[in-house]
Amino acid sequence: MKKWIVIFIALLFLLAACEPQFDNKINDMVQIAEDAGYSLYEFNSEEDLAMIQENTIENAFESSATLIAYYRAVLDNIHYIHIMGFESNSQANEFADAIDEKGNHYVYVEGNTVVFSEDEDLLDLFIKE
């Protein structure tokens, strides 16, 4: 019996080591936008995420990164910032690279979160000096 308990505990440690590790910065980025006066629109239902995954991540930017959260931050109905959370830091970096390849947006990545906009000045809010 002790042998099985030891094996079970060893398997738990192995599984914990295999789980994707990431810095979940989604809430931090959303809070920064809210504190700066942006109105936030959350698109986190299964249907919303599936639509954004297909239309934006896969088709528009040709990335295979898996989206887990999406917010659009709007200021004065003119300025838009997209805040996207991914399953891992590496997926966030992969998506940021895909955005860079298109060349029409400015990108900031922190942990598993990508913040991007067509206006470079809007990203200054998120960049820590």
Legacy VTK file of the C-alpha trace (Angstrom):
# vtk DataFile Version 3.0
C-alpha trace
ASCII
DATASET POLYDATA
POINTS 129 float
0.000 0.000 0.000
2.818 2.418 0.856
4.355 1.696 -2.521
1.177 2.909 -4.293
1.015 6.044 -2.178
4.616 6.875 -3.066
3.912 6.239 -6.755
0.774 8.401 -6.589
2.670 11.272 -4.948
5.459 10.971 -7.516
2.893 11.156 -10.319
1.350 14.272 -8.797
4.739 15.986 -8.756
5.370 14.914 -12.343
2.015 16.265 -13.493
2.582 19.544 -11.681
5.925 19.917 -13.432
4.305 19.299 -16.839
1.588 21.934 -16.478
2.216 25.025 -18.587
3.751 27.732 -16.476
2.850 31.331 -17.196
2.458 34.719 -15.647
-1.222 35.577 -15.829
-1.162 39.318 -16.423
-4.636 39.699 -17.933
-6.217 41.243 -14.839
-3.235 43.575 -14.345
-3.496 44.924 -17.899
-7.280 45.338 -17.612
-6.841 47.228 -14.326
-4.274 49.576 -15.879
-6.708 50.425 -18.684
-9.603 50.947 -16.263
-7.479 53.167 -14.008
-6.608 55.306 -17.047
-10.290 55.913 -17.787
-10.847 53.416 -20.581
-14.236 51.751 -20.948
-13.741 48.006 -21.035
-15.754 45.576 -23.081
-15.337 41.931 -22.173
-15.721 39.227 -24.820
-15.114 36.081 -22.811
-18.075 33.825 -23.531
-17.260 30.565 -25.304
-18.915 31.856 -28.455
-17.044 35.181 -28.398
-13.683 33.537 -27.807
-14.304 30.947 -30.548
-15.224 33.685 -33.029
-12.179 35.821 -32.126
-9.943 32.741 -32.189
-11.020 31.900 -35.729
-11.416 35.358 -37.260
-8.596 37.251 -35.583
-5.998 34.844 -34.214
-6.092 32.219 -36.964
-7.329 34.028 -40.085
-6.201 37.646 -39.734
-2.877 36.995 -37.993
-2.268 33.351 -39.010
-1.359 32.232 -35.495
-2.137 29.010 -33.646
-2.004 30.577 -30.164
-5.017 29.717 -27.978
-7.011 32.683 -26.695
-8.391 32.469 -23.143
-9.538 36.083 -22.585
-10.264 39.168 -24.658
-11.045 42.760 -23.695
-11.402 45.844 -25.845
-10.517 49.064 -24.051
-11.994 52.222 -25.559
-11.241 55.865 -24.743
-13.424 58.680 -26.124
-14.884 56.303 -28.743
-11.718 56.942 -30.752
-8.809 55.112 -29.164
-8.871 51.319 -28.990
-6.603 48.900 -27.187
-6.954 45.142 -27.470
-6.030 43.046 -24.406
-5.701 39.339 -25.131
-4.776 36.545 -22.750
-3.307 33.260 -23.968
-2.740 29.810 -22.481
0.987 30.422 -21.984
3.734 33.028 -22.182
5.126 31.358 -25.310
1.740 31.550 -27.044
1.495 35.249 -26.186
4.925 35.787 -27.725
3.941 33.761 -30.790
0.859 35.921 -31.327
2.851 39.133 -30.776
5.305 37.969 -33.443
2.381 37.339 -35.811
1.134 40.888 -35.196
4.629 42.279 -35.822
4.821 40.423 -39.131
1.682 42.213 -40.353
3.261 45.552 -39.433
0.086 47.526 -38.805
-0.143 47.407 -34.992
2.065 48.187 -32.033
2.439 45.408 -29.477
3.292 45.020 -25.795
3.629 41.588 -24.164
3.722 40.796 -20.472
3.446 37.226 -19.273
0.616 35.506 -21.113
-0.988 38.791 -22.164
-0.710 40.751 -25.409
-1.806 44.387 -25.578
-1.916 45.935 -29.027
-3.167 49.027 -30.800
-2.779 50.949 -34.032
-1.485 53.906 -31.971
1.938 53.425 -30.383
1.358 56.158 -27.783
-1.545 54.222 -26.264
0.800 51.416 -25.230
2.952 53.746 -23.123
0.365 53.276 -20.397
1.381 49.618 -19.987
5.149 49.846 -20.353
6.936 49.920 -17.026
10.007 52.104 -16.897
LINES 1 130
129 0 1 2 3 4 5 6 7 8 9 10 11 12 13 14 15 16 17 18 19 20 21 22 23 24 25 26 27 28 29 30 31 32 33 34 35 36 37 38 39 40 41 42 43 44 45 46 47 48 49 50 51 52 53 54 55 56 57 58 59 60 61 62 63 64 65 66 67 68 69 70 71 72 73 74 75 76 77 78 79 80 81 82 83 84 85 86 87 88 89 90 91 92 93 94 95 96 97 98 99 100 101 102 103 104 105 106 107 108 109 110 111 112 113 114 115 116 117 118 119 120 121 122 123 124 125 126 127 128
